[in-house]
Amino acid sequence: MPPMPVRPSSTSETPRVLSRLRLLETAEYGIGSDDWRLSAVFHRPGEMASHRLLVVFRGLTVCLAHPQCSKESNLWAALLGIAERLALVKQGESWKSSIPRNSNCDSLRQDKHSGKQSGVVPPSKSPRSPVLPPELLPHIFKFLPEQSDIHTCALVCRLWHRCAIPILYRTPNLLSVESTRCFLSLINQGANRTLWPYAEFVRRIHFPLPINGSLRGDNNNGCEMLRTAYTSLFRLVVLDRERSEGAAAHQLFFDLSARCSNLEAIEESFGMNNSAGLLTQTVLQNLLRSCRNVATLTYQVGIPPAQLTGACTLLLEFFEGEGQPIWRGISSDVIRGARSRVLEKCRMTLNRLSTCMFLEAQYLALSAQRLLDQYALMYYRGFAGATDLNLDFVVRAAEKEAKHPSIGVESKAPADADSIALVLQAVRLLFHQPMSHSMPEQPIIVTSFPTRAFLETALGIFPPSGINSETVELISEIIEQYERLDADQPEVDLWFRWFRDIVVWQRAGIEMEGVKELLRKSMARMEVFRGMQRRFGMVFID
């Protein structure tokens, strides 16, 4: 992998830029006038504290249009940084609350981590040679099949710990959302705050099937069939869908690409069906490469990825026309010269951001398609299960209960009788009919429910019409009661298998709501970028 670019030094450029900024304070460019202050630009009379930002912004714009300043590398970074702060002010936030510069890109400096080991085990300085040379230990540890075995070796002694840590973090296996967040917190601390430069050891990151939880995030009773169609990476993206609108992709991808400079691939594993993620693997590889390009730009300009879109939008709005209040007192030639360079830089920046955005949207669409396939499989299984049900069995039980209402769920009948009563109770709950045993004072109705004609019509629809989450929870309790009974009736088993299909379908539908919301927001972000192309008349989406 080619080395990351090193940020250029501004020692020789700063005096020239400052000297030109001092010249801009003269009346020639109208810096001393008050008619273009923040109240005139943003129509916010109370925001006078950022007046100095506009002064510096105007000065940098004039410097950008100057022939001798056009190639100074730090000028664009300073201009974009001030645009980021002004964008926060425009949104009603204080520019002092901006994220610190280069907070996500410390690893791009290619530090040598003086005083720390980088995974290379030095030769032993002990006068007595050990039985096993320490240079061979890392090679031996690579043959251990499980990470738990490598972790055990790291706890043996200091020498083994020093040899095992680089192997342990070479291919981390992130099983859950919690482990992923802990890993991101570890690598975001930087190598100077941790015992080891953990981010440098990472080569590949595996996201397997989640061991528990759901796409809702508020319980651990997720649908097991859906859980075989998504990984812990997709679950993290779904649960963190409430991110900034200006973020082109999830912050996880930017953190991994910026911190883990040796990262080669992000992999998803689906157990025995690994072929399902081959196309997703290609998309993730391209997404990682695109996020690394954005991370390089982020380090150069010193702005977090989530703020780049807003900063570029504000710059394009400022240079949309020469009649903007901020340009009063500056000649048209200067504005046109700066505008051409700003448009070129913004086009390059927005191109990188839009590439990340579309690749993430493609990853989300592929993952959602696997979920929809499982969702459709649940539907067809439940629809086909209704055709195997014995209708006469339930109708006869309902007629018998109507003639002898004392025999119900609460009676001390054998297990088989109780299971039949539970079937009737579940059927009446599904189709919103009252229970006979819950109304002891009512007269006995000879016409029982359900009838065969009703069941033939109602079972032709899956799931039953009018079903809601409360009904499903009651059905789930009835299923638990049946599982505690020692009943042996094939007809009853078929009915409860169908009830389970209904419960699974309903819970899967609730989990899919988060996926639908995530896809809607992804489409909305793409429309924002397309709207910017139409508004400013520039093409930056490949």
C-alpha positions in Angstrom: 0.0 0.0 0.0 1.5 3.4 -0.9 2.4 5.6 2.1 0.1 8.3 3.2 1.0 11.9 2.2 2.8 14.0 4.8 1.3 17.3 5.6 3.4 20.1 4.2 5.2 22.5 6.4 3.8 26.1 6.5 6.9 27.7 8.0 7.9 29.5 4.9 4.4 30.2 3.7 2.8 31.7 6.8 4.7 35.1 6.7 3.7 35.7 3.1 0.0 34.9 3.8 0.0 37.1 6.9 1.7 40.0 5.1 -1.0 39.9 2.5 -3.7 39.7 5.1 -2.3 42.9 6.7 -2.6 44.6 3.3 -6.2 43.5 3.1 -7.1 45.6 6.2 -6.8 48.8 4.1 -9.9 50.6 2.7 -9.1 49.2 -0.8 -11.0 46.0 -0.1 -13.6 47.4 2.3 -12.5 45.3 5.3 -13.4 48.1 7.7 -17.0 48.5 6.5 -19.8 47.0 8.5 -22.3 46.4 5.8 -21.2 42.8 5.1 -21.0 41.5 8.7 -22.5 38.2 9.8 -25.9 39.8 10.3 -26.0 40.7 6.6 -24.7 37.4 5.4 -26.8 35.0 7.6 -29.6 37.4 8.6 -28.7 36.7 12.2 -28.2 40.1 14.0 -26.9 38.5 17.3 -24.0 36.6 15.8 -21.3 39.4 15.9 -18.7 37.2 17.6 -17.7 35.6 14.3 -17.1 38.9 12.5 -13.4 38.2 12.6 -13.9 34.9 10.8 -15.5 36.7 7.9 -12.6 39.2 7.8 -10.1 36.3 7.5 -12.3 34.5 5.0 -12.4 37.6 2.7 -8.6 37.9 3.1 -7.9 34.3 2.2 -10.2 34.6 -0.8 -8.2 37.5 -2.2 -5.0 35.6 -1.5 -6.4 32.6 -3.4 -7.0 34.8 -6.4 -3.5 36.3 -6.3 -1.1 34.7 -8.9 1.7 34.2 -6.4 -0.6 32.6 -3.8 -2.4 30.2 -6.1 -0.1 27.3 -5.4 0.4 27.6 -1.6 -0.8 24.3 -0.2 -2.1 25.6 3.1 -4.3 28.3 1.7 -7.1 25.9 0.6 -7.0 24.1 4.0 -7.4 27.4 5.8 -10.2 28.6 3.6 -12.1 25.3 4.0 -11.6 25.3 7.7 -13.1 28.8 8.1 -16.0 27.7 5.9 -16.6 24.8 8.2 -16.9 27.1 11.2 -19.1 29.5 9.4 -21.4 26.6 8.4 -21.7 25.7 12.1 -22.7 29.3 12.9 -25.2 29.2 10.1 -26.8 26.1 11.6 -27.1 27.8 15.0 -24.1 26.2 16.6 -21.0 27.7 18.1 -17.9 27.3 16.0 -15.9 26.7 19.1 -17.7 23.4 19.5 -16.2 22.1 16.3 -14.3 18.8 16.4 -10.6 19.4 17.0 -8.5 19.4 13.9 -7.0 16.1 12.8 -8.6 14.2 15.6 -9.2 11.2 13.4 -6.0 11.1 11.4 -3.1 10.9 13.9 -2.0 7.6 12.4 -1.4 9.2 9.0 1.7 10.8 10.3 3.5 7.5 10.1 5.0 8.0 13.6 7.8 5.7 14.6 6.3 5.2 18.1 9.6 5.9 19.8 10.1 3.7 22.9 7.4 1.3 21.9 7.5 -2.0 20.1 5.8 -2.3 16.7 5.3 -6.0 16.5 8.9 -6.8 15.9 10.4 -8.9 18.7 14.0 -8.0 19.5 16.6 -10.7 20.0 17.0 -11.8 23.6 19.7 -9.9 25.5 19.9 -12.5 28.3 23.3 -14.2 28.7 21.5 -17.6 28.8 19.8 -18.5 25.5 16.2 -19.6 26.0 15.1 -23.0 25.0 13.0 -21.5 22.2 14.2 -18.4 20.4 11.8 -15.5 20.7 12.0 -14.8 17.0 10.1 -18.1 16.3 7.2 -17.4 18.7 5.2 -15.1 16.3 5.6 -17.6 13.5 4.3 -20.4 15.8 1.4 -18.3 17.1 0.1 -17.8 13.5 -0.8 -21.5 13.3 -3.2 -21.3 16.3 -6.7 -21.7 14.9 -8.7 -19.6 17.5 -8.1 -16.1 18.9 -8.9 -17.4 22.4 -5.8 -19.6 22.1 -3.6 -16.6 21.1 -5.1 -14.7 24.0 -4.1 -17.4 26.4 -0.6 -17.4 25.1 -0.4 -13.6 25.6 -1.0 -14.2 29.3 1.9 -16.6 29.9 4.7 -14.1 30.4 6.0 -10.8 29.1 7.9 -12.3 26.3 5.0 -14.3 25.0 2.7 -11.2 25.5 5.0 -9.1 23.3 5.0 -11.8 20.6 1.3 -12.6 20.8 -0.3 -9.1 20.8 0.6 -8.3 17.1 -0.9 -11.7 16.1 -4.0 -11.2 18.3 -4.9 -7.9 16.7 -3.9 -8.9 13.2 -7.4 -10.2 12.4 -9.8 -9.1 15.1 -13.2 -10.9 15.2 -15.9 -8.4 16.2 -18.9 -10.5 17.3 -21.2 -7.8 18.5 -22.0 -4.1 18.4 -20.4 -3.7 21.9 -17.1 -5.3 20.9 -17.0 -3.2 17.7 -17.5 0.0 19.7 -14.8 -1.1 22.2 -12.4 -1.7 19.4 -13.1 1.7 17.8 -12.6 3.3 21.2 -9.2 1.6 21.5 -7.8 2.6 18.1 -9.2 6.1 18.4 -7.1 6.7 21.5 -4.0 6.9 19.4 -0.7 5.0 19.8 0.7 7.6 22.3 -2.0 6.8 24.9 -2.0 3.0 24.7 0.6 0.4 25.6 0.8 -0.9 22.0 0.1 0.7 18.6 -2.9 -1.7 18.2 -4.2 0.0 15.0 -0.9 -0.7 13.2 -1.3 -4.5 13.8 -4.7 -4.8 12.1 -4.7 -6.4 8.6 -8.2 -7.8 8.3 -11.3 -7.3 10.3 -14.0 -10.0 10.5 -17.7 -9.2 11.2 -19.5 -12.6 11.7 -23.1 -13.3 12.4 -24.3 -11.6 15.6 -24.4 -13.9 18.6 -27.5 -12.2 20.1 -29.6 -9.0 19.8 -31.8 -7.7 17.1 -32.0 -4.8 14.7 -34.2 -2.9 17.1 -31.5 -2.7 19.8 -33.9 -2.6 22.7 -34.1 -6.3 23.4 -32.4 -9.6 22.7 -35.5 -11.4 21.4 -34.6 -10.9 17.7 -35.8 -13.1 14.9 -33.4 -16.0 14.6 -34.1 -16.4 10.9 -33.2 -12.8 10.2 -30.1 -13.1 12.3 -28.6 -15.5 9.8 -28.8 -12.8 7.0 -26.9 -9.9 8.5 -23.6 -9.4 10.4 -22.6 -7.4 13.4 -21.3 -4.7 11.0 -24.7 -4.2 9.4 -26.4 -4.2 12.8 -24.1 -1.4 14.0 -25.0 0.7 11.0 -28.7 0.1 11.5 -28.6 1.0 15.2 -26.5 4.1 14.6 -28.7 5.4 11.8 -29.3 8.7 13.7 -26.1 10.2 12.4 -25.4 13.6 10.9 -27.1 14.4 7.6 -23.8 15.6 6.2 -22.0 12.4 6.8 -21.3 10.7 3.5 -20.8 7.3 5.2 -20.8 5.8 8.7 -18.0 7.1 10.9 -16.8 3.6 11.5 -15.4 3.3 7.9 -13.6 6.6 8.2 -12.1 5.7 11.6 -10.9 2.3 10.3 -9.4 3.8 7.1 -7.6 6.6 9.0 -6.4 4.8 12.1 -5.6 1.3 10.7 -3.0 2.3 8.1 -2.2 -1.3 7.3 -5.8 -2.5 7.0 -6.3 -4.6 3.8 -9.9 -5.7 3.9 -13.2 -5.6 5.9 -14.8 -9.1 5.7 -18.2 -10.4 6.6 -18.8 -14.1 7.3 -22.2 -15.8 7.1 -21.3 -19.2 8.6 -21.8 -22.0 6.2 -23.2 -19.7 3.5 -20.1 -17.5 2.9 -21.0 -17.3 -0.8 -23.8 -14.8 0.1 -21.2 -12.1 1.0 -18.9 -12.3 -2.1 -20.5 -9.3 -3.8 -20.7 -7.4 -0.5 -17.0 -8.1 0.1 -16.1 -6.3 -3.1 -18.2 -3.3 -2.2 -16.6 -3.1 1.2 -13.2 -3.2 -0.3 -14.0 -0.3 -2.6 -15.6 1.6 0.3 -12.5 1.2 2.4 -10.4 2.5 -0.4 -12.7 5.5 -1.0 -12.8 6.3 2.8 -9.0 6.2 2.8 -9.0 8.9 0.1 -11.4 11.0 2.2 -9.2 10.4 5.3 -6.2 11.7 3.4 -8.1 14.8 2.4 -9.4 15.2 6.0 -5.8 15.2 7.2 -4.7 17.8 4.7 -7.5 20.3 5.4 -8.0 19.4 9.1 -11.8 19.0 8.9 -13.7 15.9 10.1 -15.5 14.0 7.2 -19.0 14.8 8.6 -18.3 18.5 8.3 -16.8 18.5 4.8 -20.1 18.5 3.0 -21.4 21.5 4.9 -18.1 23.5 4.4 -18.2 22.8 0.6 -21.8 23.8 0.4 -21.2 27.1 2.2 -18.3 27.9 -0.1 -20.4 27.2 -3.2 -23.2 29.4 -1.8 -20.7 32.3 -1.2 -19.3 32.0 -4.8 -22.7 31.5 -6.4 -22.8 35.1 -7.4 -20.7 38.2 -7.3 -23.5 40.2 -5.6 -23.2 38.4 -2.2 -23.0 40.8 0.7 -19.7 39.3 1.8 -17.9 40.4 -1.4 -18.8 44.1 -1.1 -15.7 46.2 -1.7 -13.8 43.4 -3.5 -13.3 43.7 -7.3 -15.1 41.3 -9.6 -11.8 40.0 -11.2 -10.6 38.9 -7.7 -13.8 37.1 -7.0 -13.9 35.3 -10.4 -10.2 34.2 -10.0 -10.9 32.8 -6.6 -14.2 31.2 -7.7 -12.6 29.1 -10.4 -10.1 27.6 -7.9 -12.8 27.1 -5.2 -15.1 25.2 -7.6 -12.2 22.9 -8.7 -11.4 22.1 -5.1 -15.0 21.6 -4.1 -15.7 19.4 -7.1 -12.8 17.1 -6.1 -13.9 17.0 -2.4 -17.5 16.3 -3.2 -16.5 13.6 -5.7 -14.7 11.7 -3.0 -17.5 12.1 -0.5 -20.2 11.1 -3.1 -18.2 8.0 -4.0 -18.2 6.9 -0.3 -21.9 7.7 0.0 -22.9 5.6 -3.1 -20.7 2.7 -2.1 -22.2 2.6 1.4 -25.7 2.8 -0.1 -24.8 -0.2 -2.3 -23.6 -2.1 0.7 -26.9 -1.3 2.5 -28.9 -2.4 -0.5 -27.1 -5.7 -0.8 -27.5 -6.4 3.0 -31.2 -5.4 2.9 -31.8 -7.7 -0.1 -30.6 -10.7 2.0 -33.0 -9.7 4.7 -35.8 -9.4 2.2 -35.1 -12.8 0.9 -35.4 -14.3 4.5 -38.5 -12.2 5.0 -40.1 -13.6 1.9 -39.1 -17.1 2.9 -40.9 -16.6 6.2 -44.0 -15.4 4.4 -44.2 -18.4 2.0 -43.5 -20.8 4.9 -46.3 -19.4 6.9 -48.7 -19.3 3.9 -47.8 -23.0 3.1 -48.2 -24.0 6.7 -51.8 -22.9 6.7 -52.6 -25.5 4.0 -51.5 -28.3 6.3 -53.8 -27.5 9.1 -56.7 -29.8 10.1 -59.7 -27.6 10.1 -62.2 -30.3 11.1 -60.2 -30.9 14.2 -60.6 -27.3 15.4 -64.3 -27.1 14.3 -65.2 -30.2 16.3 -63.4 -28.9 19.3 -65.2 -25.6 19.1 -68.6 -27.3 18.8 -67.8 -29.5 21.8 -66.8 -26.5 23.8 -70.0 -24.7 22.9 -72.2 -27.6 24.1 -70.1 -28.1 27.2 -68.7 -24.7 28.3 -67.4 -26.0 31.6 -64.6 -27.7 29.7 -62.1 -24.9 29.1 -58.5 -24.0 29.7 -59.0 -23.5 33.4 -60.5 -27.0 33.9 -58.4 -29.8 35.3 -58.4 -31.8 32.1 -55.5 -34.0 30.8 -52.7 -32.4 28.8 -54.3 -33.2 25.4 -57.5 -31.4 26.4 -55.6 -28.4 27.6 -53.6 -28.3 24.4 -56.9 -28.3 22.3 -58.2 -25.5 24.5 -55.0 -23.5 23.9 -55.5 -23.9 20.2 -59.0 -22.5 20.4 -57.8 -19.6 22.6 -55.1 -18.7 20.1 -57.4 -18.9 17.1 -59.9 -16.6 18.7 -57.2 -14.1 19.7 -55.9 -14.0 16.1 -59.3 -13.3 14.6 -60.5 -11.0 17.5 -63.3 -13.2 18.8 -64.3 -13.3 22.6 -63.4 -16.3 24.7 -66.3 -18.5 25.9 -64.6 -19.1 29.3 -64.2 -15.4 29.9 -67.9 -14.7 29.9 -69.5 -17.2 32.4 -72.6 -15.1 32.8 -73.5 -15.0 29.1 -76.0 -17.6 27.7 -74.5 -20.5 25.9 -74.3 -19.9 22.1 -74.9 -23.0 20.1 -73.3 -21.6 16.9 -69.7 -22.0 17.8 -66.6 -20.2 16.6 -64.7 -20.8 14.5 -66.7 -22.4 11.8 -65.2 -24.3 8.8 -66.4 -21.7 6.3 -64.8 -18.9 8.3 -61.5 -20.8 8.7 -61.3 -21.6 4.9 -61.5 -17.9 4.1 -59.4 -16.5 7.0 -56.5 -19.0 6.5 -56.1 -17.9 2.9 -54.4 -14.7 4.0 -51.0 -14.6 5.8 -50.6 -13.1 8.2 -54.2 -12.9 9.5 -55.7 -9.5 8.9 -55.8 -7.1 11.8 -52.9 -8.7 13.7 -50.9 -6.4 15.9 -47.9 -6.6 18.3 -50.1 -7.0 21.4 -51.9 -10.0 19.9 -48.6 -11.6 18.9 -47.3 -11.3 22.5 -50.4 -13.0 23.8 -50.0 -15.7 21.2 -46.4 -16.1 22.3 -47.5 -16.7 25.9 -49.9 -19.3 24.7 -47.1 -21.1 22.8 -45.0 -21.1 26.0 -47.9 -22.7 27.9 -48.2 -25.4 25.2 -44.5 -26.1 25.3 -44.8 -26.8 29.1 -47.5 -29.4 28.4 -46.6 -33.0 27.7 -49.0 -33.4 24.8 -48.6 -35.7 21.9 -51.1 -34.7 19.1 -49.8 -34.2 15.6 -52.8 -32.0 14.6 -52.1 -29.6 17.6 -48.4 -29.5 16.7 -49.2 -28.3 13.2 -51.4 -25.5 14.6 -48.7 -24.3 17.0 -46.1 -24.5 14.3 -48.3 -22.1 12.3 -48.7 -19.8 15.3 -44.9 -19.7 15.7 -44.6 -18.6 12.0 -47.0 -15.7 12.8 -45.0 -14.6 15.8 -41.7 -14.8 13.9 -43.2 -12.9 10.9 -44.5 -10.1 13.2 -41.2 -9.7 15.1 -39.2 -9.7 11.8 -41.5 -7.0 10.4 -40.7 -4.8 13.4 -37.0 -5.3 13.0 -37.3 -4.5 9.3 -38.7 -1.0 10.1 -35.2 0.1 11.1 -33.7 -1.1 7.9 -36.4 0.7 5.9 -35.7 3.9 7.7 -32.0 3.5 7.1 -32.5 3.0 3.4 -34.8 6.1 3.2 -32.2 8.3 4.8 -29.5 6.9 2.5 -31.7 7.8 -0.5 -32.3 11.3 1.0 -28.6 11.9 1.3 -28.1 10.9 -2.4 -30.9 13.4 -3.4 -29.0 16.1 -1.4 -25.9 15.6 -3.5 -27.9 15.4 -6.7 -29.6 18.7 -5.7 -26.2 20.3 -5.2 -25.2 19.3 -8.8 -28.4 20.9 -10.2 -28.2 24.0 -8.1 -24.5 24.9 -8.6 -24.3 23.5 -12.2 -21.4 21.2 -11.5 -20.9 17.5 -12.0 -19.0 15.6 -9.3 -20.9 12.3 -9.0 -19.3 9.5 -11.1 
